[in-house]
């Protein structure tokens, strides 16, 4: 089993922290509405993936998490909005 040395681990952790900071500070365009007391929304670039939160701030956190997952992992099945077409 592969294990990081202390210096490697700190570099990996440092890079992950920087990535999280970039994602948290990035302005994401999203659409939201209120439904039965919940804030529901999706990222404009990924309209197929809807999430929710009890507050708008929680919804924004969920959308950032969704964006992070889409851009961190290999989701080859994720459909992104096609800006050149008249439809999604």
QUIJO-V248409 format. One record per backbone hydrogen bond with DSSP energy under -0.5 kcal/mol. NH is the residue of the N-H (numbers start at 0). CO is the residue of the C=O. If there is no record, write none. Layout:
NH/CO + NH/CO
This chain:
8/4 + 9/5 + 10/6 + 11/7 + 12/8 + 13/9 + 14/10 + 15/11 + 16/12 + 17/13 + 18/14 + 19/15 + 20/16 + 21/17 + 22/18 + 23/19 + 24/20 + 25/21 + 27/25 + 30/41 + 32/39 + 34/37 + 37/34 + 38/52 + 39/32 + 39/37 + 40/50 + 41/30 + 42/45 + 42/48 + 43/28 + 45/42 + 48/45 + 49/47 + 50/40 + 52/38 + 58/54 + 59/55 + 60/56 + 61/57 + 62/58 + 63/59 + 64/60 + 65/61 + 66/62 + 67/63 + 68/64 + 69/65 + 70/66 + 71/67 + 72/68 + 74/72 + 75/73 + 77/74 + 79/77 + 80/44 + 82/80 + 84/81
